[in-house]
Amino acid sequence: MSIFSGLFKKKIKGSLKSFRYSPGYSDMLGASHSSLLEKNAEGVWIFVTSDREEHSGPETVITYSVSPEAASGFENFIKETNFVSLSTRRKSSDFITDYSPWSFSIEFDCSASGGSSCEYFSIGEIREYTAMDRDLIKQVLEKFNALKSEKLSEVKEED
């Protein structure tokens, strides 16, 4: 049992389908940033970053390869630490304007295990987290960002 199991223990029977992270940032100019781990059309794991500094600016999308072993290790870490339990934390009373809070969106494919086709979990900044929760978030981000391997492509929108 993980030290991170928290109050909610959810046994995920499916396999990781996608994991998206969007960092918190000032939103006055309409910026957007995100990183996504998913399988491409050929069933190969990729890590895709998308960045736009302002609403009317060009978007830069960079795609990296991810080894199957690294993706599997990351999925096991997410399951073993019960990271999805953070989705059940109480919402905070904080209110922030002109700011996009950080968030994680996690999707599991459960169709092979006889469950529903997918399970979704959303973890966001505006919740009440313990010190242990924050430590787990930091560990997940470190492992997530370490998944990137060889740069496969970089595409920048034209203005």
C-alpha positions as CSV (number, residue, x, y, z in Angstrom):
1,M,0.0,0.0,0.0
2,S,1.3,3.4,-0.9
3,I,2.0,6.1,1.6
4,F,0.1,8.4,-0.9
5,S,-3.1,6.4,-0.8
6,G,-5.0,9.1,0.9
7,L,-8.7,8.8,1.8
8,F,-9.8,7.4,-1.5
9,K,-8.4,4.2,-2.9
10,K,-9.4,3.5,-6.5
11,K,-8.2,0.4,-8.2
12,I,-7.6,1.2,-11.8
13,K,-8.1,-1.9,-13.9
14,G,-7.6,-0.2,-17.2
15,S,-4.5,0.9,-19.0
16,L,-3.3,4.5,-19.3
17,K,-4.7,6.1,-22.4
18,S,-3.6,9.7,-21.9
19,F,-2.1,12.1,-19.3
20,R,-2.2,15.8,-19.8
21,Y,-0.7,18.5,-17.7
22,S,-1.3,22.3,-18.0
23,P,0.8,24.5,-15.8
24,G,-0.6,27.6,-14.1
25,Y,0.1,30.8,-15.9
26,S,-1.1,34.4,-16.2
27,D,-4.0,34.4,-18.7
28,M,-4.4,38.1,-19.5
29,L,-3.0,37.7,-23.0
30,G,-4.7,34.4,-23.7
31,A,-1.6,32.2,-23.4
32,S,-1.9,28.4,-23.4
33,H,0.5,25.7,-22.5
34,S,0.2,22.0,-22.1
35,S,2.0,18.7,-22.2
36,L,0.4,15.4,-23.2
37,L,1.4,11.8,-23.1
38,E,-0.6,9.6,-25.4
39,K,-0.3,6.9,-28.0
40,N,-0.3,8.1,-31.6
41,A,-2.3,6.5,-34.5
42,E,0.3,3.7,-34.8
43,G,0.0,2.8,-31.1
44,V,3.4,4.4,-30.1
45,W,3.7,6.5,-27.0
46,I,4.5,10.2,-27.7
47,F,4.9,13.3,-25.6
48,V,3.5,16.5,-27.1
49,T,4.0,20.0,-25.9
50,S,1.8,22.9,-27.1
51,D,2.7,26.5,-26.3
52,R,1.1,29.8,-27.3
53,E,2.3,33.0,-25.6
54,E,-0.8,35.0,-26.4
55,H,-4.2,34.4,-27.9
56,S,-3.4,35.8,-31.3
57,G,0.2,34.5,-31.4
58,P,1.4,31.3,-33.1
59,E,1.2,28.0,-31.4
60,T,4.4,25.8,-31.3
61,V,3.8,22.0,-31.0
62,I,6.8,19.8,-30.3
63,T,6.5,16.0,-30.4
64,Y,8.9,13.7,-28.6
65,S,9.3,9.9,-28.6
66,V,8.7,8.0,-25.4
67,S,10.0,4.5,-24.8
68,P,7.4,1.8,-24.0
69,E,9.4,1.0,-20.8
70,A,9.3,4.6,-19.6
71,A,5.6,4.9,-20.3
72,S,4.9,1.7,-18.5
73,G,7.0,2.8,-15.5
74,F,5.1,6.1,-15.4
75,E,1.7,4.3,-15.5
76,N,2.7,2.0,-12.7
77,F,3.9,4.9,-10.6
78,I,0.5,6.7,-11.1
79,K,-1.3,3.5,-10.1
80,E,0.9,2.5,-7.2
81,T,0.8,6.0,-5.6
82,N,-3.0,6.3,-6.2
83,F,-2.4,9.7,-7.8
84,V,-6.0,9.8,-9.0
85,S,-7.1,10.0,-5.4
86,L,-6.1,13.7,-5.5
87,S,-9.2,14.2,-7.7
88,T,-11.3,13.8,-4.6
89,R,-9.7,16.5,-2.5
90,R,-12.0,19.3,-1.2
91,K,-12.3,22.3,-3.4
92,S,-10.5,25.4,-2.1
93,S,-12.3,28.6,-1.4
94,D,-9.5,30.5,-3.3
95,F,-10.6,32.6,-6.2
96,I,-8.1,33.8,-8.7
97,T,-8.8,36.2,-11.7
98,D,-6.7,36.6,-14.8
99,Y,-4.9,33.3,-14.1
100,S,-5.3,29.7,-15.4
101,P,-4.6,27.2,-12.6
102,W,-2.5,24.1,-13.2
103,S,-4.4,20.9,-13.9
104,F,-4.0,17.2,-14.8
105,S,-6.4,15.3,-16.9
106,I,-5.9,11.5,-16.9
107,E,-7.7,8.9,-19.0
108,F,-7.7,5.2,-18.6
109,D,-9.0,2.7,-21.2
110,C,-11.0,0.1,-19.2
111,S,-12.6,-1.8,-22.1
112,A,-10.2,-4.7,-22.1
113,S,-11.0,-5.5,-18.4
114,G,-14.7,-5.6,-19.0
115,G,-15.4,-2.1,-17.6
116,S,-16.7,1.0,-19.2
117,S,-14.6,2.2,-22.2
118,C,-12.8,4.9,-20.2
119,E,-12.3,6.4,-16.8
120,Y,-11.4,10.1,-16.5
121,F,-9.8,11.9,-13.6
122,S,-9.2,15.6,-13.2
123,I,-6.9,17.1,-10.6
124,G,-6.7,20.9,-10.3
125,E,-4.8,23.6,-8.4
126,I,-7.8,25.0,-6.6
127,R,-8.2,22.2,-4.1
128,E,-6.9,21.6,-0.6
129,Y,-3.8,19.5,-0.7
130,T,-1.7,18.2,2.2
131,A,2.1,18.4,2.2
132,M,2.2,14.8,1.2
133,D,-0.1,15.5,-1.7
134,R,2.1,18.4,-2.9
135,D,5.2,16.1,-2.6
136,L,3.4,13.5,-4.8
137,I,2.4,16.2,-7.4
138,K,6.1,17.2,-7.5
139,Q,7.2,13.6,-8.0
140,V,4.6,13.0,-10.8
141,L,5.7,16.2,-12.6
142,E,9.4,15.2,-12.4
143,K,8.6,11.7,-13.8
144,F,6.2,13.0,-16.4
145,N,8.7,15.6,-17.8
146,A,11.5,13.0,-17.8
147,L,9.5,10.9,-20.3
148,K,10.5,13.0,-23.3
149,S,13.2,11.4,-25.4
150,E,14.1,12.2,-29.0
151,K,12.5,15.2,-30.6
152,L,10.4,13.9,-33.5
153,S,9.0,17.2,-34.9
154,E,8.4,20.8,-34.2
155,V,5.6,22.8,-35.9
156,K,5.1,26.5,-35.5
157,E,1.9,28.0,-36.8
158,E,2.3,30.9,-39.2
159,D,1.0,34.3,-38.0
